[in-house]
């Protein structure tokens, strides 16, 4: 059930006519939601999704026109975000270490700490290659639940042995 305040916010947002006004209303709304760690970023990403504009463009051109259809769609997405639905589910996409993944409610969303774990694994692999170039390290993906943390590791694959040892090469 939607309360009167939520419905009023949604209607006001649906009447926004430009990117700046919509962003101000959405950010203001999401800032009032408890336990929502990134309300401004969420509002920007959702507006970028609705307008098919990169986040930087959304911020740089607040005077751009928002169509009535875009405003209605944006209001719906912001209302769902206000109910704590993840942005990745709302946009259908999630970036992880420079890779873009499709996402929906069936997928687990990697936490920011997972990026640190993958970066640490890559640093460890580089260090092992430096210490013992004749013995390239091996690793295995044993988790069947979520694959995104594995892909950055797979992008850095070991290539053929070179004159001065094994080398990482991005593919």
C-alpha positions as CSV (number, residue, x, y, z in Angstrom):
1,X,0.0,0.0,0.0
2,X,1.3,3.4,-1.0
3,X,0.9,6.2,1.6
4,X,-0.2,9.8,0.7
5,X,3.2,11.3,1.0
6,X,4.8,8.7,-1.4
7,X,2.0,9.2,-3.9
8,X,2.5,13.0,-3.7
9,X,6.2,12.7,-4.3
10,X,5.7,10.4,-7.2
11,X,3.1,12.7,-8.8
12,X,5.4,15.7,-8.4
13,X,8.3,13.8,-9.9
14,X,6.1,12.7,-12.8
15,X,5.4,16.4,-13.6
16,X,9.1,17.3,-13.8
17,X,9.9,18.9,-17.1
18,X,13.7,19.0,-17.1
19,X,16.6,16.8,-15.8
20,X,17.6,19.2,-13.1
21,X,14.2,19.5,-11.5
22,X,13.7,15.7,-11.7
23,X,17.0,15.1,-10.2
24,X,16.4,17.5,-7.3
25,X,13.0,16.0,-6.5
26,X,14.3,12.4,-6.7
27,X,17.4,13.1,-4.6
28,X,15.3,14.9,-2.1
29,X,12.9,12.0,-1.9
30,X,15.6,9.3,-1.6
31,X,17.5,11.3,1.1
32,X,14.5,10.8,3.3
33,X,14.6,7.0,3.0
34,X,16.3,5.4,6.0
35,X,19.2,3.1,5.3
36,X,19.7,4.2,1.7
37,X,23.5,4.8,1.5
38,X,23.7,6.6,-1.9
39,X,20.5,8.6,-2.6
40,X,22.1,11.2,-4.9
41,X,24.1,8.6,-6.9
42,X,21.0,6.4,-7.2
43,X,18.9,9.3,-8.5
44,X,21.6,10.2,-11.0
45,X,22.0,6.6,-12.3
46,X,18.3,6.1,-12.6
47,X,17.8,9.4,-14.5
48,X,20.7,8.4,-16.8
49,X,19.0,5.1,-17.4
50,X,15.7,6.7,-18.3
51,X,17.2,9.3,-20.6
52,X,19.9,7.0,-22.0
53,X,22.5,9.6,-21.0
54,X,25.8,9.0,-19.1
55,X,25.8,10.2,-15.5
56,X,28.2,13.0,-16.4
57,X,25.8,14.4,-19.0
58,X,22.9,14.2,-16.6
59,X,24.8,16.4,-14.2
60,X,26.2,18.7,-16.8
61,X,22.9,19.6,-18.6
62,X,20.1,20.1,-15.9
63,X,18.2,22.2,-18.4
64,X,17.6,19.3,-20.8
65,X,13.9,18.5,-21.4
66,X,12.4,15.5,-19.7
67,X,9.5,14.1,-21.7
68,X,6.3,13.2,-19.9
69,X,6.9,9.5,-20.6
70,X,10.4,9.7,-19.2
71,X,9.2,11.6,-16.1
72,X,6.5,9.0,-15.4
73,X,9.1,6.1,-15.9
74,X,11.6,7.9,-13.7
75,X,9.0,8.5,-11.0
76,X,8.2,4.8,-11.0
77,X,11.8,3.7,-10.7
78,X,12.5,6.2,-7.9
79,X,9.5,5.0,-6.0
80,X,10.8,1.4,-6.3
81,X,14.2,2.5,-5.2
82,X,12.6,4.2,-2.2
83,X,11.3,0.8,-1.3
84,X,15.0,-0.4,-1.3
85,X,14.9,-2.3,-4.6
86,X,18.5,-2.4,-5.8
87,X,19.5,0.0,-8.6
88,X,21.0,-2.9,-10.6
89,X,17.6,-4.6,-10.7
90,X,15.9,-1.3,-11.7
91,X,18.3,-0.6,-14.6
92,X,19.0,-4.2,-15.5
93,X,22.8,-3.5,-15.4
94,X,25.6,-3.6,-12.9
95,X,29.2,-2.5,-13.5
96,X,31.9,-4.5,-11.7
97,X,35.6,-3.6,-12.1
98,X,35.0,-2.0,-15.5
99,X,32.9,-4.8,-16.8
100,X,29.2,-4.4,-17.5
101,X,26.8,-7.2,-16.4
102,X,23.1,-7.7,-17.0
103,X,21.3,-8.0,-13.8
104,X,17.8,-8.8,-12.4
105,X,16.3,-10.2,-9.2
106,X,17.7,-13.6,-10.0
107,X,21.3,-12.4,-9.6
108,X,23.3,-11.6,-6.5
109,X,24.8,-8.1,-6.7
110,X,28.5,-8.0,-5.9
111,X,29.3,-5.8,-2.9
112,X,32.0,-3.1,-3.1
113,X,34.2,-5.2,-0.9
114,X,34.2,-7.9,-3.5
115,X,36.1,-5.6,-5.9
116,X,38.8,-5.2,-3.2
117,X,39.0,-9.0,-3.0
118,X,39.4,-9.4,-6.8
119,X,42.1,-6.6,-6.8
120,X,43.9,-8.4,-4.0
121,X,43.8,-11.7,-5.9
122,X,45.2,-10.0,-9.1
123,X,48.0,-8.4,-7.0
124,X,48.8,-11.8,-5.5
125,X,48.9,-13.4,-8.9
126,X,51.3,-10.7,-10.2
127,X,53.5,-11.0,-7.2
128,X,53.7,-14.8,-7.6
129,X,54.6,-14.4,-11.2
130,X,57.4,-12.0,-10.3
131,X,58.8,-14.4,-7.6
132,X,58.6,-17.6,-9.5
133,X,58.2,-17.0,-13.3
134,X,58.7,-20.7,-14.0
135,X,55.8,-21.7,-11.8
136,X,52.7,-19.8,-12.9
137,X,50.0,-19.8,-10.2
138,X,46.7,-21.6,-10.8
139,X,43.3,-20.7,-9.5
140,X,39.9,-22.2,-9.7
141,X,36.4,-20.7,-9.5
142,X,34.4,-22.9,-7.1
143,X,31.4,-20.8,-6.4
144,X,28.3,-21.5,-8.4
145,X,26.2,-18.7,-7.0
146,X,27.6,-15.5,-8.6
147,X,30.1,-15.2,-11.4
148,X,31.0,-11.5,-11.7
149,X,34.0,-11.7,-9.4
150,X,35.5,-14.4,-11.6
151,X,35.3,-12.5,-14.9
152,X,37.9,-9.8,-14.0
153,X,40.3,-12.6,-13.1
154,X,39.6,-14.4,-16.3
155,X,40.2,-11.3,-18.3
156,X,43.7,-11.2,-17.0
157,X,44.8,-14.6,-18.3
158,X,48.3,-16.1,-18.4
159,X,49.7,-16.0,-21.9
160,X,52.5,-18.0,-23.5
161,X,55.8,-18.1,-21.7
162,X,58.0,-15.2,-22.8
163,X,61.7,-14.9,-22.7
164,X,61.6,-13.1,-19.3
165,X,58.8,-15.2,-17.6
166,X,55.1,-15.4,-17.7
167,X,53.1,-12.3,-18.3
168,X,49.6,-11.0,-17.6
169,X,47.9,-9.8,-20.7
170,X,44.5,-8.2,-20.8
171,X,42.1,-9.8,-23.3
